[in-house]
Amino acid sequence: MKYLVAVMLVLGLSMSARAEVRSELVEYWHGDTVLEGYLAWDDSGDGQRPGVVVFHDWMGEGPFDRDVVRKLAGMGYIALAADVYGKGVRPKDQKEAAQQAGIYRGDRGLMRARANSALTLLLENDLTDKNRVAATGYCFGGGVALELARSGAPLAGVVSFHGNLDTPDPKDAGNIKGKILVLHGADDPLVPPEQVSAFIAEMRSADVDWQMVHYGGAVHAFTNPGAGNDNSRGAAFNEGADRRSWQAMRSFFGEIFD
């Protein structure tokens, strides 16, 4: 009996050792525009699992988003770091980033179409449980995730990390099918109180199942270590808000994917 238990333990450890997070670059299209995302999943099983689309900040898809999707894959999800701008379109500085983000913030139809292209790619993957899919995003990407929800996409939920909350037509909130979680820096000058108030009114008017967490002392980009630590610049990393917001997302996913 002891021998059998030992063998089972060795086999279990061996199987665990072989299971790991896999990832790959994936090309997909919106019309004639080629987009390039980054897909990650845990290869420990062939069964379907919840899917999460992650939308990048205004600098475009890159290392930060890829790290996020690998973490999500390690939690048992299949996750896609989406590309809103197009393959090879990666701003080299904040001026170019503002220019690129402005294209989509000025054309919400285009923003939603690019976001839906990513969602379609994830839904078509054999590993994705099509009834359990969410979207999340950071800064510009938080706004993209919310616009995807406003488009009526089949999402169980959306999480916005220090994202833009404004929208040209608040009535579109009536199209939202899932739950909404907004994780917001209480001192964020780029998403001012007026925008927050308008968002709350929008959610209430559409009777959306929503919640919003304000992190005291946090400004824009509080999850990004590359943002530095000077709050006076309006964007800065905040270790406490970063840790707490990640845990809030995990709890939210546990609720919507249950």
KEKE-3310 file (N, C-alpha, C; in steps of 0.2 Angstrom, whole numbers, plus 5000, padded with zeros to 4 digits):
npx = (5004:5010:5019:5011:5005:5016:5020:5009:5011:5023:5020:5010:5017:5026:5017:5012:5024:5026:5015:5012:5013:5008:5012:5009:5012:4998:4991:4977:4963:4955:4944:4954:4965:4979:4981:4990:4991:4994:4993:4989:4989:4986:4993:4989:4977:4965:4952:4939:4940:4937:4938:4948:4950:4963:4965:4977:4987:4989:5001:5001:5000:5011:5025:5020:5006:5007:5013:5003:4993:4999:5000:4986:4983:4990:4982:4972:4964:4961:4969:4970:4981:4976:4977:4974:4979:4985:4996:5013:5012:5017:5018:5032:5034:5026:5019:5016:5009:4997:4992:4989:4980:4970:4964:4956:4948:4942:4934:4922:4916:4925:4934:4926:4925:4938:4940:4930:4935:4946:4939:4931:4942:4946:4934:4933:4943:4946:4948:4942:4928:4914:4903:4908:4916:4927:4932:4946:4956:4969:4971:4969:4965:4956:4945:4943:4938:4927:4919:4918:4909:4898:4895:4887:4892:4895:4899:4903:4908:4917:4932:4940:4955:4961:4955:4948:4932:4922:4910:4903:4889:4879:4868:4870:4874:4864:4865:4874:4878:4884:4893:4900:4916:4925:4941:4949:4959:4959:4963:4965:4970:4967:4955:4944:4933:4920:4919:4919:4907:4897:4899:4894:4881:4877:4878:4868:4857:4855:4853:4863:4873:4885:4901:4912:4928:4938:4954:4963:4975:4980:4984:4983:4987:4991:4995:5006:5023:5032:5028:5034:5035:5030:5017:5013:5014:5003:5002:5007:5015:5008:5010:5002:4989:4990:4991:4980:4970:4972:4969:4955:4950:4952:4943:4932:4931:4930:4917:4909:4912:4909)
npy = (4994:5006:5007:5009:5021:5029:5028:5033:5046:5050:5049:5059:5071:5070:5073:5085:5092:5092:5099:5116:5133:5138:5148:5159:5169:5177:5179:5189:5197:5212:5217:5222:5224:5218:5211:5208:5197:5190:5174:5164:5149:5136:5120:5109:5101:5096:5101:5113:5130:5145:5161:5175:5191:5203:5220:5232:5246:5264:5263:5252:5234:5223:5219:5220:5217:5204:5198:5199:5190:5178:5176:5175:5163:5154:5154:5146:5150:5153:5165:5181:5193:5207:5216:5232:5242:5237:5226:5228:5241:5251:5263:5274:5284:5295:5305:5299:5289:5295:5300:5288:5282:5292:5290:5280:5283:5293:5287:5277:5267:5260:5257:5247:5238:5233:5228:5218:5209:5203:5197:5188:5179:5173:5167:5157:5148:5131:5128:5137:5141:5146:5151:5157:5170:5184:5202:5212:5227:5240:5257:5265:5253:5249:5257:5252:5239:5242:5248:5237:5229:5238:5237:5226:5214:5196:5194:5188:5197:5212:5220:5235:5242:5257:5264:5273:5280:5287:5289:5291:5289:5286:5279:5267:5258:5250:5239:5231:5215:5208:5208:5222:5228:5241:5247:5259:5273:5284:5297:5300:5311:5310:5304:5311:5317:5321:5313:5301:5302:5303:5291:5282:5287:5282:5268:5266:5270:5261:5250:5241:5228:5233:5237:5248:5252:5262:5267:5274:5287:5283:5286:5288:5273:5265:5251:5249:5246:5253:5266:5274:5283:5295:5304:5317:5318:5313:5300:5285:5271:5261:5251:5245:5247:5241:5227:5225:5227:5217:5206:5209:5208:5194:5189:5193:5187:5174:5174:5177:5167:5155)
npz = (5000:5004:4994:4983:4986:4985:4972:4965:4970:4964:4951:4950:4953:4942:4932:4935:4934:4920:4915:4910:4907:4891:4876:4862:4848:4839:4823:4817:4810:4806:4795:4782:4789:4798:4813:4828:4841:4858:4864:4878:4888:4900:4898:4905:4903:4891:4891:4890:4896:4905:4896:4894:4887:4885:4885:4879:4886:4881:4874:4866:4862:4872:4882:4896:4895:4890:4901:4910:4903:4904:4918:4920:4913:4920:4931:4926:4915:4898:4889:4880:4874:4867:4851:4847:4839:4827:4818:4821:4824:4836:4847:4849:4859:4871:4864:4851:4856:4861:4850:4842:4851:4851:4839:4840:4851:4846:4837:4841:4835:4827:4837:4844:4835:4832:4845:4846:4836:4842:4852:4845:4840:4851:4856:4845:4848:4852:4866:4873:4884:4878:4885:4896:4896:4898:4898:4900:4904:4903:4907:4893:4887:4897:4894:4881:4884:4891:4881:4872:4880:4880:4867:4866:4867:4870:4885:4901:4910:4914:4918:4922:4924:4930:4919:4905:4907:4900:4887:4870:4869:4881:4882:4877:4886:4890:4882:4888:4894:4904:4920:4928:4934:4940:4943:4951:4953:4966:4966:4953:4940:4926:4924:4929:4943:4937:4926:4932:4939:4929:4923:4933:4934:4921:4922:4932:4926:4916:4923:4926:4933:4943:4950:4959:4964:4973:4975:4988:4987:4975:4958:4940:4930:4940:4941:4935:4935:4927:4927:4937:4953:4956:4961:4957:4944:4938:4934:4941:4949:4961:4974:4983:4979:4966:4970:4978:4968:4959:4966:4968:4955:4954:4963:4957:4945:4950:4954:4943:4934:4940)
capx = (5000:5014:5022:5006:5004:5023:5020:5004:5013:5028:5016:5007:5022:5028:5012:5013:5030:5025:5010:5015:5009:5010:5010:5011:5009:4993:4988:4970:4961:4949:4944:4961:4970:4982:4982:4995:4990:4998:4988:4992:4985:4989:4992:4988:4971:4962:4945:4937:4941:4935:4943:4949:4953:4966:4967:4983:4986:4990:5008:5000:5001:5018:5027:5016:5000:5009:5014:4996:4990:5003:4997:4979:4984:4992:4976:4967:4961:4964:4969:4973:4983:4973:4980:4969:4982:4988:5003:5019:5010:5018:5021:5039:5034:5019:5016:5014:5003:4991:4990:4986:4974:4965:4961:4950:4944:4937:4929:4921:4914:4931:4937:4922:4926:4944:4939:4926:4939:4950:4935:4930:4947:4946:4929:4934:4948:4943:4949:4938:4921:4911:4898:4912:4922:4927:4937:4949:4960:4972:4971:4966:4962:4950:4940:4941:4934:4920:4916:4916:4903:4893:4893:4882:4896:4893:4904:4901:4910:4922:4936:4944:4960:4962:4953:4944:4925:4918:4907:4899:4882:4878:4862:4873:4875:4858:4867:4878:4875:4888:4894:4906:4920:4930:4946:4950:4963:4954:4966:4967:4968:4965:4948:4941:4926:4915:4919:4916:4899:4894:4899:4889:4874:4876:4877:4862:4851:4854:4852:4869:4876:4891:4904:4918:4933:4942:4960:4966:4982:4982:4983:4982:4992:4994:4997:5012:5029:5036:5025:5037:5032:5029:5010:5012:5014:4997:5002:5012:5014:5006:5011:4996:4983:4991:4990:4973:4965:4973:4964:4948:4949:4952:4937:4926:4931:4928:4910:4906:4914:4907)
capy = (5000:5012:5007:5011:5028:5032:5028:5038:5053:5052:5051:5066:5076:5070:5076:5092:5095:5092:5105:5122:5139:5139:5155:5160:5175:5175:5185:5189:5202:5216:5219:5221:5226:5213:5212:5203:5197:5185:5170:5160:5144:5130:5114:5103:5098:5098:5103:5120:5134:5152:5165:5182:5196:5209:5226:5236:5254:5268:5261:5246:5227:5222:5215:5221:5213:5197:5195:5198:5184:5172:5175:5172:5156:5150:5153:5141:5153:5155:5173:5184:5200:5209:5221:5236:5246:5234:5223:5232:5248:5252:5270:5275:5288:5296:5309:5294:5285:5299:5300:5282:5281:5297:5288:5275:5286:5298:5283:5272:5261:5257:5254:5242:5233:5230:5224:5212:5205:5199:5192:5182:5175:5169:5162:5152:5143:5125:5128:5142:5140:5152:5154:5160:5174:5191:5206:5217:5231:5245:5263:5265:5247:5248:5260:5248:5233:5244:5249:5231:5228:5243:5235:5220:5208:5191:5194:5187:5202:5216:5223:5240:5245:5264:5265:5279:5278:5291:5286:5296:5288:5282:5274:5260:5254:5246:5233:5227:5208:5205:5212:5227:5230:5246:5248:5266:5277:5289:5303:5300:5317:5309:5301:5316:5315:5322:5307:5295:5303:5302:5283:5280:5288:5278:5262:5266:5271:5255:5245:5236:5225:5236:5240:5252:5252:5268:5266:5280:5289:5281:5290:5284:5268:5262:5244:5249:5249:5258:5273:5278:5283:5302:5305:5323:5318:5311:5293:5282:5264:5260:5243:5242:5247:5235:5221:5224:5227:5211:5202:5211:5205:5187:5187:5195:5181:5168:5175:5177:5160:5150)
capz = (5000:5004:4988:4978:4987:4983:4965:4964:4972:4959:4945:4951:4953:4936:4928:4937:4931:4913:4914:4910:4903:4884:4873:4855:4844:4834:4819:4816:4805:4806:4788:4778:4794:4801:4820:4831:4848:4861:4867:4883:4891:4903:4894:4909:4901:4885:4892:4890:4902:4904:4892:4895:4883:4889:4881:4881:4887:4874:4871:4862:4865:4873:4888:4902:4893:4890:4908:4913:4901:4907:4925:4919:4910:4926:4935:4923:4910:4891:4889:4874:4874:4860:4848:4844:4834:4821:4818:4820:4826:4843:4848:4852:4865:4873:4859:4847:4859:4862:4843:4841:4855:4849:4833:4842:4856:4842:4833:4845:4831:4825:4843:4846:4829:4834:4851:4844:4832:4847:4856:4840:4839:4857:4856:4841:4850:4855:4873:4876:4886:4875:4890:4901:4893:4901:4895:4905:4901:4907:4905:4886:4886:4901:4891:4876:4887:4893:4875:4870:4884:4878:4860:4867:4866:4875:4890:4907:4914:4912:4923:4920:4928:4929:4913:4903:4908:4896:4881:4867:4870:4888:4882:4874:4892:4889:4878:4892:4896:4910:4926:4927:4939:4939:4948:4950:4957:4969:4964:4946:4937:4919:4924:4935:4947:4933:4922:4937:4941:4923:4922:4938:4931:4915:4925:4936:4921:4912:4928:4925:4939:4942:4956:4958:4969:4973:4979:4990:4986:4969:4952:4934:4929:4947:4941:4930:4938:4923:4928:4942:4959:4957:4960:4954:4936:4936:4933:4945:4951:4968:4975:4987:4974:4961:4973:4980:4962:4956:4970:4967:4949:4955:4966:4952:4940:4954:4955:4936:4931:4945)
cpx = (5004:5017:5018:5005:5010:5023:5015:5007:5019:5025:5013:5011:5025:5023:5012:5019:5029:5020:5013:5011:5012:5008:5012:5008:5004:4991:4981:4969:4955:4949:4951:4967:4973:4983:4987:4994:4995:4993:4992:4987:4989:4988:4991:4982:4969:4955:4945:4938:4938:4940:4943:4953:4956:4968:4972:4982:4988:4997:5007:5002:5009:5019:5023:5009:5002:5011:5007:4993:4993:5001:4990:4979:4986:4987:4970:4963:4965:4964:4973:4974:4981:4977:4975:4972:4983:4995:5008:5018:5011:5022:5028:5039:5027:5015:5013:5008:4997:4988:4986:4980:4968:4961:4955:4946:4939:4933:4928:4918:4920:4934:4933:4924:4932:4944:4935:4930:4943:4945:4933:4935:4947:4940:4929:4939:4944:4943:4945:4930:4917:4905:4902:4918:4921:4932:4940:4954:4963:4973:4966:4962:4956:4944:4938:4937:4927:4916:4914:4910:4897:4890:4888:4886:4894:4898:4900:4903:4916:4926:4940:4948:4962:4961:4949:4936:4920:4915:4903:4891:4880:4872:4864:4874:4869:4860:4871:4875:4878:4889:4900:4909:4925:4934:4949:4954:4960:4957:4968:4965:4965:4958:4945:4935:4920:4914:4916:4909:4895:4893:4894:4882:4872:4874:4870:4856:4850:4853:4857:4871:4883:4894:4910:4922:4938:4948:4963:4973:4985:4980:4982:4988:4995:4996:5004:5018:5033:5033:5029:5033:5030:5021:5009:5012:5008:4996:5008:5010:5012:5005:5004:4990:4984:4989:4983:4968:4966:4968:4957:4946:4948:4945:4931:4926:4929:4920:4907:4907:4912:4901)
cpy = (5006:5013:5011:5019:5032:5033:5033:5045:5055:5053:5057:5071:5076:5074:5083:5096:5096:5098:5111:5127:5139:5146:5155:5167:5173:5181:5184:5196:5206:5220:5217:5223:5220:5215:5206:5203:5191:5181:5165:5155:5139:5124:5108:5099:5100:5101:5111:5124:5141:5156:5172:5186:5202:5214:5230:5243:5257:5266:5255:5239:5226:5218:5215:5216:5206:5194:5194:5191:5178:5170:5172:5165:5152:5149:5148:5144:5152:5162:5175:5191:5203:5215:5226:5240:5243:5231:5228:5240:5249:5259:5270:5279:5290:5301:5304:5290:5289:5300:5294:5281:5286:5294:5284:5278:5291:5294:5277:5265:5257:5253:5247:5236:5229:5225:5217:5207:5200:5194:5186:5177:5170:5164:5156:5147:5137:5125:5133:5140:5146:5155:5158:5164:5181:5195:5211:5222:5237:5251:5264:5259:5245:5251:5256:5242:5236:5246:5242:5228:5232:5241:5229:5214:5203:5190:5193:5193:5206:5219:5229:5242:5252:5266:5271:5276:5282:5287:5291:5295:5283:5277:5267:5255:5249:5239:5228:5220:5206:5210:5217:5228:5235:5247:5255:5270:5283:5296:5304:5306:5316:5306:5305:5314:5316:5316:5301:5296:5301:5294:5280:5281:5284:5271:5261:5266:5265:5249:5239:5234:5227:5237:5243:5253:5258:5267:5273:5281:5286:5285:5285:5279:5265:5255:5244:5251:5253:5265:5277:5278:5291:5304:5312:5323:5315:5303:5290:5275:5265:5253:5241:5242:5242:5228:5220:5224:5220:5206:5203:5208:5197:5185:5188:5189:5175:5168:5174:5170:5154:5146)
cpz = (5000:4998:4983:4979:4984:4975:4962:4965:4966:4953:4945:4950:4946:4931:4929:4934:4923:4911:4915:4906:4896:4881:4866:4853:4839:4830:4818:4812:4807:4799:4784:4783:4798:4808:4823:4839:4851:4865:4872:4886:4895:4900:4899:4908:4895:4885:4891:4896:4900:4900:4894:4890:4887:4884:4884:4883:4880:4871:4866:4865:4866:4880:4894:4901:4893:4896:4911:4910:4903:4914:4924:4917:4916:4931:4932:4918:4903:4890:4883:4875:4867:4858:4845:4838:4827:4822:4817:4822:4833:4844:4852:4858:4866:4868:4854:4850:4860:4855:4841:4845:4853:4843:4835:4847:4852:4838:4837:4841:4829:4831:4845:4841:4831:4840:4850:4840:4836:4850:4851:4840:4845:4858:4851:4843:4854:4863:4877:4878:4884:4880:4896:4899:4896:4897:4901:4901:4905:4904:4898:4885:4891:4898:4885:4878:4889:4886:4872:4873:4881:4871:4860:4866:4871:4880:4897:4912:4911:4918:4920:4925:4926:4922:4912:4904:4904:4889:4877:4868:4876:4887:4880:4880:4893:4886:4882:4895:4902:4915:4925:4934:4937:4945:4947:4955:4960:4967:4957:4942:4929:4919:4930:4938:4942:4929:4926:4938:4935:4922:4927:4936:4925:4917:4928:4931:4917:4916:4927:4932:4939:4949:4954:4964:4968:4978:4981:4989:4979:4963:4946:4934:4935:4947:4937:4934:4934:4923:4933:4948:4961:4956:4956:4947:4934:4935:4937:4948:4959:4970:4979:4983:4969:4964:4975:4973:4959:4960:4969:4960:4950:4958:4961:4947:4944:4954:4948:4932:4935:4942)
residu = (MET:LYS:TYR:LEU:VAL:ALA:VAL:MET:LEU:VAL:LEU:GLY:LEU:SER:MET:SER:ALA:ARG:ALA:GLU:VAL:ARG:SER:GLU:LEU:VAL:GLU:TYR:TRP:HIS:GLY:ASP:THR:VAL:LEU:GLU:GLY:TYR:LEU:ALA:TRP:ASP:ASP:SER:GLY:ASP:GLY:GLN:ARG:PRO:GLY:VAL:VAL:VAL:PHE:HIS:ASP:TRP:MET:GLY:GLU:GLY:PRO:PHE:ASP:ARG:ASP:VAL:VAL:ARG:LYS:LEU:ALA:GLY:MET:GLY:TYR:ILE:ALA:LEU:ALA:ALA:ASP:VAL:TYR:GLY:LYS:GLY:VAL:ARG:PRO:LYS:ASP:GLN:LYS:GLU:ALA:ALA:GLN:GLN:ALA:GLY:ILE:TYR:ARG:GLY:ASP:ARG:GLY:LEU:MET:ARG:ALA:ARG:ALA:ASN:SER:ALA:LEU:THR:LEU:LEU:LEU:GLU:ASN:ASP:LEU:THR:ASP:LYS:ASN:ARG:VAL:ALA:ALA:THR:GLY:TYR:CYS:PHE:GLY:GLY:GLY:VAL:ALA:LEU:GLU:LEU:ALA:ARG:SER:GLY:ALA:PRO:LEU:ALA:GLY:VAL:VAL:SER:PHE:HIS:GLY:ASN:LEU:ASP:THR:PRO:ASP:PRO:LYS:ASP:ALA:GLY:ASN:ILE:LYS:GLY:LYS:ILE:LEU:VAL:LEU:HIS:GLY:ALA:ASP:ASP:PRO:LEU:VAL:PRO:PRO:GLU:GLN:VAL:SER:ALA:PHE:ILE:ALA:GLU:MET:ARG:SER:ALA:ASP:VAL:ASP:TRP:GLN:MET:VAL:HIS:TYR:GLY:GLY:ALA:VAL:HIS:ALA:PHE:THR:ASN:PRO:GLY:ALA:GLY:ASN:ASP:ASN:SER:ARG:GLY:ALA:ALA:PHE:ASN:GLU:GLY:ALA:ASP:ARG:ARG:SER:TRP:GLN:ALA:MET:ARG:SER:PHE:PHE:GLY:GLU:ILE:PHE:ASP)
# end
